[in-house]
Amino acid sequence: MDSKTISNSSKKRCREFFGYKGIGKLIESASSLIENNNIETIVSEFLCDYDNVELYNVLLFFIRDNNLYNKLDNFDYIEIES
């Protein structure tokens, strides 16, 4: 398996971790971004300069869960207010 491929088990863990409405679309978007782009680009464009909190959280989850980038100690999940 390619090291940038997000496994189905990781997707399942993400789905269980976040209870967002429309999580399936977020998971597919995040998976596609990770599989088709450089991790450093994703970190700079979607984590450091995010505009979608849910996508930020899902990307951060996948990057950590799949050990794709180890320099994310200063990043935390962002709580979404209801």
PDB file of N, CA, C and O in Angstrom:
ATOM      1  N   MET A   1       0.846  -1.185   0.000  1.00  0.00           N
ATOM      2  CA  MET A   1       0.000   0.000   0.000  1.00  0.00           C
ATOM      3  C   MET A   1       0.886   1.241   0.000  1.00  0.00           C
ATOM      4  O   MET A   1       1.881   1.305   0.722  1.00  0.00           O
ATOM      5  N   ASP A   2       0.521   2.211  -0.805  1.00  0.00           N
ATOM      6  CA  ASP A   2       1.240   3.486  -0.864  1.00  0.00           C
ATOM      7  C   ASP A   2       1.193   4.139   0.514  1.00  0.00           C
ATOM      8  O   ASP A   2       0.170   4.076   1.195  1.00  0.00           O
ATOM      9  N   SER A   3       2.280   4.760   0.925  1.00  0.00           N
ATOM     10  CA  SER A   3       2.346   5.368   2.250  1.00  0.00           C
ATOM     11  C   SER A   3       1.399   6.569   2.397  1.00  0.00           C
ATOM     12  O   SER A   3       1.106   6.995   3.514  1.00  0.00           O
ATOM     13  N   LYS A   4       0.928   7.107   1.280  1.00  0.00           N
ATOM     14  CA  LYS A   4      -0.003   8.241   1.345  1.00  0.00           C
ATOM     15  C   LYS A   4      -1.444   7.806   1.128  1.00  0.00           C
ATOM     16  O   LYS A   4      -2.327   8.659   1.033  1.00  0.00           O
ATOM     17  N   THR A   5      -1.711   6.506   1.045  1.00  0.00           N
ATOM     18  CA  THR A   5      -3.071   6.021   0.899  1.00  0.00           C
ATOM     19  C   THR A   5      -3.701   5.927   2.283  1.00  0.00           C
ATOM     20  O   THR A   5      -3.120   5.348   3.200  1.00  0.00           O
ATOM     21  N   ILE A   6      -4.883   6.496   2.425  1.00  0.00           N
ATOM     22  CA  ILE A   6      -5.594   6.457   3.696  1.00  0.00           C
ATOM     23  C   ILE A   6      -6.388   5.157   3.748  1.00  0.00           C
ATOM     24  O   ILE A   6      -7.238   4.911   2.893  1.00  0.00           O
ATOM     25  N   SER A   7      -6.115   4.335   4.740  1.00  0.00           N
ATOM     26  CA  SER A   7      -6.761   3.026   4.847  1.00  0.00           C
ATOM     27  C   SER A   7      -8.227   3.163   5.244  1.00  0.00           C
ATOM     28  O   SER A   7      -8.647   4.166   5.820  1.00  0.00           O
ATOM     29  N   ASN A   8      -8.978   2.139   4.923  1.00  0.00           N
ATOM     30  CA  ASN A   8     -10.387   2.115   5.312  1.00  0.00           C
ATOM     31  C   ASN A   8     -10.543   2.116   6.828  1.00  0.00           C
ATOM     32  O   ASN A   8     -11.499   2.687   7.352  1.00  0.00           O
ATOM     33  N   SER A   9      -9.611   1.480   7.535  1.00  0.00           N
ATOM     34  CA  SER A   9      -9.690   1.470   9.001  1.00  0.00           C
ATOM     35  C   SER A   9      -9.449   2.868   9.569  1.00  0.00           C
ATOM     36  O   SER A   9     -10.068   3.245  10.564  1.00  0.00           O
ATOM     37  N   SER A  10      -8.563   3.632   8.952  1.00  0.00           N
ATOM     38  CA  SER A  10      -8.328   5.006   9.383  1.00  0.00           C
ATOM     39  C   SER A  10      -9.570   5.863   9.115  1.00  0.00           C
ATOM     40  O   SER A  10      -9.947   6.700   9.935  1.00  0.00           O
ATOM     41  N   LYS A  11     -10.190   5.647   7.972  1.00  0.00           N
ATOM     42  CA  LYS A  11     -11.430   6.370   7.648  1.00  0.00           C
ATOM     43  C   LYS A  11     -12.521   6.040   8.659  1.00  0.00           C
ATOM     44  O   LYS A  11     -13.271   6.919   9.082  1.00  0.00           O
ATOM     45  N   LYS A  12     -12.604   4.772   9.042  1.00  0.00           N
ATOM     46  CA  LYS A  12     -13.614   4.355  10.020  1.00  0.00           C
ATOM     47  C   LYS A  12     -13.351   5.008  11.377  1.00  0.00           C
ATOM     48  O   LYS A  12     -14.275   5.505  12.022  1.00  0.00           O
ATOM     49  N   ARG A  13     -12.080   5.004  11.806  1.00  0.00           N
ATOM     50  CA  ARG A  13     -11.736   5.655  13.082  1.00  0.00           C
ATOM     51  C   ARG A  13     -12.081   7.144  13.055  1.00  0.00           C
ATOM     52  O   ARG A  13     -12.566   7.695  14.043  1.00  0.00           O
ATOM     53  N   CYS A  14     -11.828   7.782  11.922  1.00  0.00           N
ATOM     54  CA  CYS A  14     -12.141   9.206  11.768  1.00  0.00           C
ATOM     55  C   CYS A  14     -13.652   9.435  11.867  1.00  0.00           C
ATOM     56  O   CYS A  14     -14.109  10.357  12.543  1.00  0.00           O
ATOM     57  N   ARG A  15     -14.404   8.595  11.195  1.00  0.00           N
ATOM     58  CA  ARG A  15     -15.873   8.703  11.215  1.00  0.00           C
ATOM     59  C   ARG A  15     -16.393   8.576  12.643  1.00  0.00           C
ATOM     60  O   ARG A  15     -17.334   9.269  13.029  1.00  0.00           O
ATOM     61  N   GLU A  16     -15.774   7.680  13.436  1.00  0.00           N
ATOM     62  CA  GLU A  16     -16.197   7.472  14.818  1.00  0.00           C
ATOM     63  C   GLU A  16     -15.727   8.606  15.734  1.00  0.00           C
ATOM     64  O   GLU A  16     -16.408   8.942  16.703  1.00  0.00           O
ATOM     65  N   PHE A  17     -14.570   9.194  15.433  1.00  0.00           N
ATOM     66  CA  PHE A  17     -14.001  10.252  16.262  1.00  0.00           C
ATOM     67  C   PHE A  17     -14.782  11.562  16.120  1.00  0.00           C
ATOM     68  O   PHE A  17     -15.045  12.251  17.106  1.00  0.00           O
ATOM     69  N   PHE A  18     -15.146  11.890  14.887  1.00  0.00           N
ATOM     70  CA  PHE A  18     -15.893  13.118  14.619  1.00  0.00           C
ATOM     71  C   PHE A  18     -17.319  12.747  14.242  1.00  0.00           C
ATOM     72  O   PHE A  18     -17.528  11.840  13.436  1.00  0.00           O
ATOM     73  N   GLY A  19     -18.279  13.417  14.798  1.00  0.00           N
ATOM     74  CA  GLY A  19     -19.672  13.137  14.497  1.00  0.00           C
ATOM     75  C   GLY A  19     -20.297  14.152  13.560  1.00  0.00           C
ATOM     76  O   GLY A  19     -21.493  14.434  13.644  1.00  0.00           O
ATOM     77  N   TYR A  20     -19.483  14.701  12.665  1.00  0.00           N
ATOM     78  CA  TYR A  20     -19.983  15.750  11.784  1.00  0.00           C
ATOM     79  C   TYR A  20     -21.038  15.235  10.823  1.00  0.00           C
ATOM     80  O   TYR A  20     -20.981  14.098  10.354  1.00  0.00           O
ATOM     81  N   LYS A  21     -22.001  16.098  10.543  1.00  0.00           N
ATOM     82  CA  LYS A  21     -22.941  15.813   9.480  1.00  0.00           C
ATOM     83  C   LYS A  21     -22.167  15.944   8.164  1.00  0.00           C
ATOM     84  O   LYS A  21     -21.445  16.921   7.961  1.00  0.00           O
ATOM     85  N   GLY A  22     -22.315  14.975   7.287  1.00  0.00           N
ATOM     86  CA  GLY A  22     -21.600  14.999   6.021  1.00  0.00           C
ATOM     87  C   GLY A  22     -20.151  14.551   6.145  1.00  0.00           C
ATOM     88  O   GLY A  22     -19.322  14.917   5.311  1.00  0.00           O
ATOM     89  N   ILE A  23     -19.830  13.766   7.171  1.00  0.00           N
ATOM     90  CA  ILE A  23     -18.445  13.343   7.398  1.00  0.00           C
ATOM     91  C   ILE A  23     -17.904  12.525   6.229  1.00  0.00           C
ATOM     92  O   ILE A  23     -16.705  12.568   5.952  1.00  0.00           O
ATOM     93  N   GLY A  24     -18.760  11.789   5.547  1.00  0.00           N
ATOM     94  CA  GLY A  24     -18.302  10.978   4.415  1.00  0.00           C
ATOM     95  C   GLY A  24     -17.661  11.820   3.327  1.00  0.00           C
ATOM     96  O   GLY A  24     -16.617  11.454   2.788  1.00  0.00           O
ATOM     97  N   LYS A  25     -18.279  12.942   3.003  1.00  0.00           N
ATOM     98  CA  LYS A  25     -17.724  13.833   1.980  1.00  0.00           C
ATOM     99  C   LYS A  25     -16.408  14.459   2.455  1.00  0.00           C
ATOM    100  O   LYS A  25     -15.468  14.603   1.674  1.00  0.00           O
ATOM    101  N   LEU A  26     -16.348  14.828   3.731  1.00  0.00           N
ATOM    102  CA  LEU A  26     -15.114  15.380   4.289  1.00  0.00           C
ATOM    103  C   LEU A  26     -13.989  14.346   4.245  1.00  0.00           C
ATOM    104  O   LEU A  26     -12.851  14.672   3.905  1.00  0.00           O
ATOM    105  N   ILE A  27     -14.309  13.119   4.586  1.00  0.00           N
ATOM    106  CA  ILE A  27     -13.314  12.044   4.566  1.00  0.00           C
ATOM    107  C   ILE A  27     -12.792  11.840   3.150  1.00  0.00           C
ATOM    108  O   ILE A  27     -11.584  11.713   2.949  1.00  0.00           O
ATOM    109  N   GLU A  28     -13.677  11.808   2.181  1.00  0.00           N
ATOM    110  CA  GLU A  28     -13.244  11.611   0.794  1.00  0.00           C
ATOM    111  C   GLU A  28     -12.428  12.799   0.292  1.00  0.00           C
ATOM    112  O   GLU A  28     -11.440  12.609  -0.417  1.00  0.00           O
ATOM    113  N   SER A  29     -12.825  14.021   0.647  1.00  0.00           N
ATOM    114  CA  SER A  29     -12.060  15.209   0.247  1.00  0.00           C
ATOM    115  C   SER A  29     -10.667  15.200   0.859  1.00  0.00           C
ATOM    116  O   SER A  29      -9.674  15.442   0.174  1.00  0.00           O
ATOM    117  N   ALA A  30     -10.605  14.919   2.153  1.00  0.00           N
ATOM    118  CA  ALA A  30      -9.316  14.894   2.844  1.00  0.00           C
ATOM    119  C   ALA A  30      -8.431  13.779   2.294  1.00  0.00           C
ATOM    120  O   ALA A  30      -7.237  13.987   2.080  1.00  0.00           O
ATOM    121  N   SER A  31      -8.999  12.614   2.067  1.00  0.00           N
ATOM    122  CA  SER A  31      -8.233  11.485   1.516  1.00  0.00           C
ATOM    123  C   SER A  31      -7.659  11.846   0.161  1.00  0.00           C
ATOM    124  O   SER A  31      -6.487  11.591  -0.116  1.00  0.00           O
ATOM    125  N   SER A  32      -8.483  12.435  -0.675  1.00  0.00           N
ATOM    126  CA  SER A  32      -8.045  12.826  -2.016  1.00  0.00           C
ATOM    127  C   SER A  32      -6.928  13.862  -1.949  1.00  0.00           C
ATOM    128  O   SER A  32      -5.943  13.763  -2.681  1.00  0.00           O
ATOM    129  N   LEU A  33      -7.078  14.851  -1.075  1.00  0.00           N
ATOM    130  CA  LEU A  33      -6.036  15.867  -0.920  1.00  0.00           C
ATOM    131  C   LEU A  33      -4.709  15.227  -0.511  1.00  0.00           C
ATOM    132  O   LEU A  33      -3.660  15.537  -1.076  1.00  0.00           O
ATOM    133  N   ILE A  34      -4.765  14.346   0.461  1.00  0.00           N
ATOM    134  CA  ILE A  34      -3.544  13.706   0.959  1.00  0.00           C
ATOM    135  C   ILE A  34      -2.916  12.813  -0.102  1.00  0.00           C
ATOM    136  O   ILE A  34      -1.698  12.817  -0.281  1.00  0.00           O
ATOM    137  N   GLU A  35      -3.736  12.056  -0.795  1.00  0.00           N
ATOM    138  CA  GLU A  35      -3.222  11.103  -1.772  1.00  0.00           C
ATOM    139  C   GLU A  35      -2.684  11.773  -3.029  1.00  0.00           C
ATOM    140  O   GLU A  35      -1.871  11.183  -3.740  1.00  0.00           O
ATOM    141  N   ASN A  36      -3.123  12.991  -3.313  1.00  0.00           N
ATOM    142  CA  ASN A  36      -2.743  13.649  -4.563  1.00  0.00           C
ATOM    143  C   ASN A  36      -1.839  14.870  -4.398  1.00  0.00           C
ATOM    144  O   ASN A  36      -1.508  15.532  -5.381  1.00  0.00           O
ATOM    145  N   ASN A  37      -1.442  15.168  -3.169  1.00  0.00           N
ATOM    146  CA  ASN A  37      -0.627  16.359  -2.929  1.00  0.00           C
ATOM    147  C   ASN A  37       0.505  16.052  -1.964  1.00  0.00           C
ATOM    148  O   ASN A  37       0.496  15.042  -1.261  1.00  0.00           O
ATOM    149  N   ASN A  38       1.462  16.936  -1.953  1.00  0.00           N
ATOM    150  CA  ASN A  38       2.589  16.869  -1.040  1.00  0.00           C
ATOM    151  C   ASN A  38       2.105  17.213   0.374  1.00  0.00           C
ATOM    152  O   ASN A  38       1.349  18.169   0.549  1.00  0.00           O
ATOM    153  N   ILE A  39       2.530  16.451   1.375  1.00  0.00           N
ATOM    154  CA  ILE A  39       2.089  16.681   2.754  1.00  0.00           C
ATOM    155  C   ILE A  39       2.466  18.078   3.244  1.00  0.00           C
ATOM    156  O   ILE A  39       1.679  18.708   3.950  1.00  0.00           O
ATOM    157  N   GLU A  40       3.632  18.566   2.892  1.00  0.00           N
ATOM    158  CA  GLU A  40       4.035  19.911   3.316  1.00  0.00           C
ATOM    159  C   GLU A  40       3.089  20.972   2.757  1.00  0.00           C
ATOM    160  O   GLU A  40       2.785  21.957   3.430  1.00  0.00           O
ATOM    161  N   THR A  41       2.629  20.766   1.532  1.00  0.00           N
ATOM    162  CA  THR A  41       1.665  21.690   0.927  1.00  0.00           C
ATOM    163  C   THR A  41       0.344  21.652   1.679  1.00  0.00           C
ATOM    164  O   THR A  41      -0.255  22.696   1.935  1.00  0.00           O
ATOM    165  N   ILE A  42      -0.108  20.475   2.031  1.00  0.00           N
ATOM    166  CA  ILE A  42      -1.365  20.336   2.778  1.00  0.00           C
ATOM    167  C   ILE A  42      -1.249  21.025   4.132  1.00  0.00           C
ATOM    168  O   ILE A  42      -2.166  21.728   4.557  1.00  0.00           O
ATOM    169  N   VAL A  43      -0.128  20.825   4.803  1.00  0.00           N
ATOM    170  CA  VAL A  43       0.074  21.456   6.111  1.00  0.00           C
ATOM    171  C   VAL A  43       0.037  22.978   5.971  1.00  0.00           C
ATOM    172  O   VAL A  43      -0.631  23.653   6.754  1.00  0.00           O
ATOM    173  N   SER A  44       0.739  23.517   4.992  1.00  0.00           N
ATOM    174  CA  SER A  44       0.780  24.979   4.866  1.00  0.00           C
ATOM    175  C   SER A  44      -0.535  25.562   4.354  1.00  0.00           C
ATOM    176  O   SER A  44      -0.952  26.627   4.809  1.00  0.00           O
ATOM    177  N   GLU A  45      -1.188  24.889   3.424  1.00  0.00           N
ATOM    178  CA  GLU A  45      -2.405  25.439   2.811  1.00  0.00           C
ATOM    179  C   GLU A  45      -3.684  25.149   3.604  1.00  0.00           C
ATOM    180  O   GLU A  45      -4.601  25.970   3.618  1.00  0.00           O
ATOM    181  N   PHE A  46      -3.749  23.987   4.262  1.00  0.00           N
ATOM    182  CA  PHE A  46      -5.002  23.578   4.885  1.00  0.00           C
ATOM    183  C   PHE A  46      -4.951  23.493   6.406  1.00  0.00           C
ATOM    184  O   PHE A  46      -5.995  23.435   7.055  1.00  0.00           O
ATOM    185  N   LEU A  47      -3.763  23.484   6.978  1.00  0.00           N
ATOM    186  CA  LEU A  47      -3.671  23.464   8.443  1.00  0.00           C
ATOM    187  C   LEU A  47      -3.208  24.811   8.979  1.00  0.00           C
ATOM    188  O   LEU A  47      -3.836  25.366   9.880  1.00  0.00           O
ATOM    189  N   CYS A  48      -2.133  25.336   8.444  1.00  0.00           N
ATOM    190  CA  CYS A  48      -1.645  26.641   8.921  1.00  0.00           C
ATOM    191  C   CYS A  48      -2.580  27.774   8.511  1.00  0.00           C
ATOM    192  O   CYS A  48      -2.742  28.746   9.249  1.00  0.00           O
ATOM    193  N   ASP A  49      -3.182  27.654   7.360  1.00  0.00           N
ATOM    194  CA  ASP A  49      -4.037  28.710   6.814  1.00  0.00           C
ATOM    195  C   ASP A  49      -5.406  28.133   6.459  1.00  0.00           C
ATOM    196  O   ASP A  49      -5.824  28.173   5.302  1.00  0.00           O
ATOM    197  N   TYR A  50      -6.093  27.600   7.457  1.00  0.00           N
ATOM    198  CA  TYR A  50      -7.369  26.925   7.214  1.00  0.00           C
ATOM    199  C   TYR A  50      -8.527  27.910   7.135  1.00  0.00           C
ATOM    200  O   TYR A  50      -8.487  28.992   7.720  1.00  0.00           O
ATOM    201  N   ASP A  51      -9.558  27.510   6.400  1.00  0.00           N
ATOM    202  CA  ASP A  51     -10.805  28.282   6.386  1.00  0.00           C
ATOM    203  C   ASP A  51     -12.008  27.372   6.612  1.00  0.00           C
ATOM    204  O   ASP A  51     -13.145  27.840   6.666  1.00  0.00           O
ATOM    205  N   ASN A  52     -11.752  26.061   6.744  1.00  0.00           N
ATOM    206  CA  ASN A  52     -12.806  25.089   7.003  1.00  0.00           C
ATOM    207  C   ASN A  52     -12.358  24.245   8.197  1.00  0.00           C
ATOM    208  O   ASN A  52     -11.477  23.395   8.064  1.00  0.00           O
ATOM    209  N   VAL A  53     -12.961  24.480   9.354  1.00  0.00           N
ATOM    210  CA  VAL A  53     -12.548  23.819  10.589  1.00  0.00           C
ATOM    211  C   VAL A  53     -12.737  22.311  10.512  1.00  0.00           C
ATOM    212  O   VAL A  53     -11.878  21.557  10.971  1.00  0.00           O
ATOM    213  N   GLU A  54     -13.835  21.865   9.945  1.00  0.00           N
ATOM    214  CA  GLU A  54     -14.075  20.421   9.862  1.00  0.00           C
ATOM    215  C   GLU A  54     -13.036  19.739   8.976  1.00  0.00           C
ATOM    216  O   GLU A  54     -12.528  18.677   9.338  1.00  0.00           O
ATOM    217  N   LEU A  55     -12.712  20.321   7.831  1.00  0.00           N
ATOM    218  CA  LEU A  55     -11.688  19.757   6.955  1.00  0.00           C
ATOM    219  C   LEU A  55     -10.325  19.787   7.648  1.00  0.00           C
ATOM    220  O   LEU A  55      -9.563  18.825   7.547  1.00  0.00           O
ATOM    221  N   TYR A  56     -10.014  20.859   8.338  1.00  0.00           N
ATOM    222  CA  TYR A  56      -8.778  20.963   9.125  1.00  0.00           C
ATOM    223  C   TYR A  56      -8.674  19.780  10.087  1.00  0.00           C
ATOM    224  O   TYR A  56      -7.652  19.095  10.127  1.00  0.00           O
ATOM    225  N   ASN A  57      -9.733  19.542  10.861  1.00  0.00           N
ATOM    226  CA  ASN A  57      -9.724  18.472  11.854  1.00  0.00           C
ATOM    227  C   ASN A  57      -9.548  17.100  11.209  1.00  0.00           C
ATOM    228  O   ASN A  57      -8.779  16.278  11.707  1.00  0.00           O
ATOM    229  N   VAL A  58     -10.248  16.846  10.108  1.00  0.00           N
ATOM    230  CA  VAL A  58     -10.156  15.548   9.432  1.00  0.00           C
ATOM    231  C   VAL A  58      -8.759  15.360   8.838  1.00  0.00           C
ATOM    232  O   VAL A  58      -8.185  14.277   8.952  1.00  0.00           O
ATOM    233  N   LEU A  59      -8.211  16.386   8.213  1.00  0.00           N
ATOM    234  CA  LEU A  59      -6.851  16.293   7.668  1.00  0.00           C
ATOM    235  C   LEU A  59      -5.839  16.035   8.783  1.00  0.00           C
ATOM    236  O   LEU A  59      -4.967  15.177   8.646  1.00  0.00           O
ATOM    237  N   LEU A  60      -5.952  16.769   9.873  1.00  0.00           N
ATOM    238  CA  LEU A  60      -5.042  16.579  10.996  1.00  0.00           C
ATOM    239  C   LEU A  60      -5.155  15.151  11.537  1.00  0.00           C
ATOM    240  O   LEU A  60      -4.145  14.513  11.833  1.00  0.00           O
ATOM    241  N   PHE A  61      -6.371  14.662  11.661  1.00  0.00           N
ATOM    242  CA  PHE A  61      -6.585  13.293  12.132  1.00  0.00           C
ATOM    243  C   PHE A  61      -5.879  12.291  11.214  1.00  0.00           C
ATOM    244  O   PHE A  61      -5.145  11.426  11.691  1.00  0.00           O
ATOM    245  N   PHE A  62      -6.097  12.404   9.906  1.00  0.00           N
ATOM    246  CA  PHE A  62      -5.491  11.466   8.961  1.00  0.00           C
ATOM    247  C   PHE A  62      -3.968  11.544   8.962  1.00  0.00           C
ATOM    248  O   PHE A  62      -3.290  10.518   8.921  1.00  0.00           O
ATOM    249  N   ILE A  63      -3.437  12.751   9.008  1.00  0.00           N
ATOM    250  CA  ILE A  63      -1.983  12.901   8.987  1.00  0.00           C
ATOM    251  C   ILE A  63      -1.373  12.268  10.236  1.00  0.00           C
ATOM    252  O   ILE A  63      -0.343  11.599  10.153  1.00  0.00           O
ATOM    253  N   ARG A  64      -2.000  12.476  11.383  1.00  0.00           N
ATOM    254  CA  ARG A  64      -1.494  11.871  12.621  1.00  0.00           C
ATOM    255  C   ARG A  64      -1.739  10.368  12.649  1.00  0.00           C
ATOM    256  O   ARG A  64      -0.839   9.600  12.989  1.00  0.00           O
ATOM    257  N   ASP A  65      -2.934   9.948  12.298  1.00  0.00           N
ATOM    258  CA  ASP A  65      -3.306   8.535  12.376  1.00  0.00           C
ATOM    259  C   ASP A  65      -2.457   7.670  11.452  1.00  0.00           C
ATOM    260  O   ASP A  65      -2.214   6.497  11.738  1.00  0.00           O
ATOM    261  N   ASN A  66      -2.012   8.247  10.355  1.00  0.00           N
ATOM    262  CA  ASN A  66      -1.229   7.496   9.371  1.00  0.00           C
ATOM    263  C   ASN A  66       0.255   7.844   9.412  1.00  0.00           C
ATOM    264  O   ASN A  66       1.013   7.428   8.536  1.00  0.00           O
ATOM    265  N   ASN A  67       0.678   8.608  10.426  1.00  0.00           N
ATOM    266  CA  ASN A  67       2.096   8.984  10.607  1.00  0.00           C
ATOM    267  C   ASN A  67       2.715   9.534   9.328  1.00  0.00           C
ATOM    268  O   ASN A  67       3.789   9.102   8.909  1.00  0.00           O
ATOM    269  N   LEU A  68       2.024  10.493   8.712  1.00  0.00           N
ATOM    270  CA  LEU A  68       2.488  11.045   7.447  1.00  0.00           C
ATOM    271  C   LEU A  68       3.422  12.239   7.621  1.00  0.00           C
ATOM    272  O   LEU A  68       4.172  12.582   6.708  1.00  0.00           O
ATOM    273  N   TYR A  69       3.376  12.868   8.786  1.00  0.00           N
ATOM    274  CA  TYR A  69       4.183  14.067   9.017  1.00  0.00           C
ATOM    275  C   TYR A  69       4.338  14.205  10.520  1.00  0.00           C
ATOM    276  O   TYR A  69       3.342  14.222  11.243  1.00  0.00           O
ATOM    277  N   ASN A  70       5.550  14.303  10.998  1.00  0.00           N
ATOM    278  CA  ASN A  70       5.762  14.264  12.447  1.00  0.00           C
ATOM    279  C   ASN A  70       6.000  15.622  13.102  1.00  0.00           C
ATOM    280  O   ASN A  70       6.409  15.675  14.262  1.00  0.00           O
ATOM    281  N   LYS A  71       5.761  16.692  12.406  1.00  0.00           N
ATOM    282  CA  LYS A  71       6.025  18.023  12.964  1.00  0.00           C
ATOM    283  C   LYS A  71       4.736  18.769  13.294  1.00  0.00           C
ATOM    284  O   LYS A  71       4.635  19.972  13.051  1.00  0.00           O
ATOM    285  N   LEU A  72       3.758  18.065  13.842  1.00  0.00           N
ATOM    286  CA  LEU A  72       2.457  18.680  14.106  1.00  0.00           C
ATOM    287  C   LEU A  72       2.153  18.812  15.597  1.00  0.00           C
ATOM    288  O   LEU A  72       0.988  18.858  15.990  1.00  0.00           O
ATOM    289  N   ASP A  73       3.194  18.872  16.426  1.00  0.00           N
ATOM    290  CA  ASP A  73       2.994  18.946  17.871  1.00  0.00           C
ATOM    291  C   ASP A  73       2.224  20.199  18.300  1.00  0.00           C
ATOM    292  O   ASP A  73       1.511  20.170  19.303  1.00  0.00           O
ATOM    293  N   ASN A  74       2.359  21.283  17.560  1.00  0.00           N
ATOM    294  CA  ASN A  74       1.699  22.535  17.934  1.00  0.00           C
ATOM    295  C   ASN A  74       0.267  22.634  17.412  1.00  0.00           C
ATOM    296  O   ASN A  74      -0.408  23.637  17.642  1.00  0.00           O
ATOM    297  N   PHE A  75      -0.191  21.616  16.721  1.00  0.00           N
ATOM    298  CA  PHE A  75      -1.536  21.630  16.159  1.00  0.00           C
ATOM    299  C   PHE A  75      -2.478  20.836  17.040  1.00  0.00           C
ATOM    300  O   PHE A  75      -2.147  19.735  17.480  1.00  0.00           O
ATOM    301  N   ASP A  76      -3.643  21.387  17.296  1.00  0.00           N
ATOM    302  CA  ASP A  76      -4.686  20.708  18.070  1.00  0.00           C
ATOM    303  C   ASP A  76      -5.961  20.717  17.252  1.00  0.00           C
ATOM    304  O   ASP A  76      -6.148  21.546  16.361  1.00  0.00           O
ATOM    305  N   TYR A  77      -6.828  19.782  17.575  1.00  0.00           N
ATOM    306  CA  TYR A  77      -8.143  19.795  16.943  1.00  0.00           C
ATOM    307  C   TYR A  77      -8.879  21.043  17.405  1.00  0.00           C
ATOM    308  O   TYR A  77      -8.701  21.501  18.534  1.00  0.00           O
ATOM    309  N   ILE A  78      -9.698  21.579  16.532  1.00  0.00           N
ATOM    310  CA  ILE A  78     -10.455  22.786  16.853  1.00  0.00           C
ATOM    311  C   ILE A  78     -11.875  22.377  17.183  1.00  0.00           C
ATOM    312  O   ILE A  78     -12.543  21.698  16.403  1.00  0.00           O
ATOM    313  N   GLU A  79     -12.321  22.800  18.345  1.00  0.00           N
ATOM    314  CA  GLU A  79     -13.679  22.477  18.765  1.00  0.00           C
ATOM    315  C   GLU A  79     -14.658  23.356  18.001  1.00  0.00           C
ATOM    316  O   GLU A  79     -14.442  24.559  17.849  1.00  0.00           O
ATOM    317  N   ILE A  80     -15.717  22.752  17.531  1.00  0.00           N
ATOM    318  CA  ILE A  80     -16.724  23.472  16.770  1.00  0.00           C
ATOM    319  C   ILE A  80     -17.888  23.793  17.702  1.00  0.00           C
ATOM    320  O   ILE A  80     -18.457  22.911  18.346  1.00  0.00           O
ATOM    321  N   GLU A  81     -18.220  25.069  17.754  1.00  0.00           N
ATOM    322  CA  GLU A  81     -19.329  25.500  18.597  1.00  0.00           C
ATOM    323  C   GLU A  81     -20.650  25.179  17.903  1.00  0.00           C
ATOM    324  O   GLU A  81     -20.796  25.363  16.695  1.00  0.00           O
ATOM    325  N   SER A  82     -21.606  24.696  18.692  1.00  0.00           N
ATOM    326  CA  SER A  82     -22.922  24.361  18.124  1.00  0.00           C
ATOM    327  C   SER A  82     -23.827  25.543  18.074  1.00  0.00           C
ATOM    328  O   SER A  82     -24.967  25.429  17.625  1.00  0.00           O
TER     329      SER A  82
END
